[in-house]
Amino acid sequence: MSEPNSLEPYSLDLTTGLPRMVAAPTTPRQLLRYARILKTAAGFAQRQFDTLSLSDVAARADVPLGTLYRYFPSTAHLMLAVYRQQLRELKDGIKQRQERGHALSGLVMEIFHLRVMQPGVEHCLIRPAGKDSDTAQLLREIDALSGEVVGALSGDAAKARILLHLVSGLVQAVRCRRLSLFEAEKDLKKACSLLGGE
């Protein structure tokens, strides 16, 4: 038996009814606008997350705020989409990296620097997704894509996961000032050498 003032019959799921991310754009005009939003937002990702504003991004990208919200219902969605796009670009360049020496350490170092230099993105990568299924889906895509990218050069999914976990730990150590950027880079190069045989 419930108490007289109980809220049991009502849903307290505050995410119910919030907008879900729409499908990716398909028309040439939508694709250009979407790319312009992501390119603009990448510049904003270098700021702290609490200083980011979707209205600032919309104004700088010269798109209506409603259009930005149509693709990205929150700042977290936008920052994660920026990072996902950056990983896709790294994936596209893997063949060129394989032709050069030290391909694995260069790639892992690039992922490390993307995370260190983009506090807006990093904030979204380390916070729990909660009940937001869109954010959770983006995080799963990012994990799979980063594993695929590093795995392509390391030749082993387990080694790729270890390196990506190391990147996460080193990013946090640098952000908390327990390690200098130089020390973290040195540790990361050593790990790539040990795991990748470079």
SVG drawing of the C-alpha trace seen along z (x, -y; Angstrom):
<svg xmlns="http://www.w3.org/2000/svg" viewBox="-4 -35 64 44">
<polyline fill="none" stroke="black" stroke-width="0.4" points="0.0,0.0 1.4,-3.3 1.6,-6.4 -1.1,-9.1 1.4,-11.6 3.3,-9.1 4.2,-9.9 4.3,-6.2 1.7,-6.5 3.7,-9.3 6.9,-8.9 9.9,-10.7 12.0,-9.9 12.9,-13.5 14.4,-12.4 11.1,-11.2 9.9,-13.4 13.3,-15.1 14.3,-15.4 16.3,-12.5 19.1,-13.1 17.8,-13.1 19.3,-11.0 22.3,-12.4 21.7,-14.9 21.3,-13.5 20.9,-16.4 24.0,-18.3 22.8,-21.4 22.2,-19.6 25.6,-17.9 27.4,-21.2 25.6,-22.9 26.2,-19.9 29.9,-19.9 30.1,-23.7 28.5,-23.2 31.1,-20.5 34.0,-22.5 32.9,-25.5 32.2,-23.5 35.7,-22.0 37.0,-25.5 34.7,-25.8 35.7,-22.4 39.0,-24.0 37.0,-25.8 35.8,-24.4 32.5,-22.7 30.6,-25.0 31.5,-28.0 30.1,-26.4 26.9,-27.7 24.9,-26.3 23.8,-29.8 27.4,-30.9 28.2,-28.0 25.1,-28.6 26.0,-32.3 29.6,-31.5 28.5,-28.8 25.9,-31.1 23.0,-28.6 19.7,-29.1 19.7,-27.9 16.8,-25.7 18.8,-23.9 21.6,-23.3 19.1,-21.9 17.6,-19.7 20.9,-17.9 22.3,-18.3 19.8,-18.6 22.5,-19.4 26.1,-20.7 27.2,-17.2 25.7,-15.7 27.6,-18.4 30.9,-17.8 30.7,-14.1 29.8,-14.4 32.8,-16.6 35.1,-14.0 33.4,-11.2 34.1,-13.2 37.7,-13.7 38.1,-10.0 36.5,-9.3 39.1,-11.6 41.9,-9.8 40.5,-6.5 40.5,-7.9 44.2,-8.6 45.3,-5.2 46.6,-3.9 49.0,-6.9 50.1,-6.3 50.9,-2.6 53.4,-3.7 55.3,-5.8 57.4,-4.6 56.0,-5.0 52.5,-5.0 50.9,-3.6 52.7,-6.0 51.8,-9.0 48.1,-8.0 47.8,-7.4 49.6,-10.6 47.2,-12.4 44.2,-10.9 45.9,-11.9 46.4,-15.5 42.8,-15.8 41.5,-14.9 44.0,-17.1 43.5,-20.1 39.7,-19.9 38.3,-20.2 34.8,-20.5 35.0,-17.1 36.9,-15.5 34.2,-16.5 31.6,-14.7 33.8,-11.6 34.4,-11.1 30.9,-11.9 28.3,-9.2 25.7,-9.1 22.9,-8.5 19.5,-7.8 20.2,-9.7 20.2,-6.9 21.5,-9.2 24.6,-10.2 25.2,-6.5 24.9,-5.5 27.4,-8.2 29.8,-7.0 29.5,-3.4 30.2,-4.6 33.2,-6.6 34.6,-3.6 34.1,-1.3 35.6,-3.7 38.6,-4.5 39.2,-0.8 38.9,-0.2 41.3,-3.0 44.0,-2.1 43.4,1.7 44.1,1.2 47.7,0.1 48.4,2.2 47.1,5.3 45.4,6.5 42.1,5.3 43.4,6.0 46.5,3.9 44.3,1.1 42.1,1.2 45.1,1.1 46.5,-1.9 43.2,-3.7 42.8,-3.1 46.3,-4.5 45.4,-7.6 42.3,-8.2 44.4,-7.8 47.2,-10.1 44.7,-12.8 43.3,-12.8 46.7,-12.9 47.7,-15.9 44.4,-17.7 44.8,-17.1 48.4,-18.3 49.9,-15.1 51.9,-14.7 53.3,-17.3 52.4,-17.0 56.0,-16.1 56.0,-13.2 52.6,-11.9 53.9,-12.0 57.1,-10.2 55.0,-7.4 52.7,-7.1 55.6,-6.7 57.1,-4.1 53.8,-2.1 53.4,-2.2 57.0,-1.0 56.4,1.9 53.0,2.9 53.4,2.0 56.9,3.2 58.0,-0.3"/>
</svg>
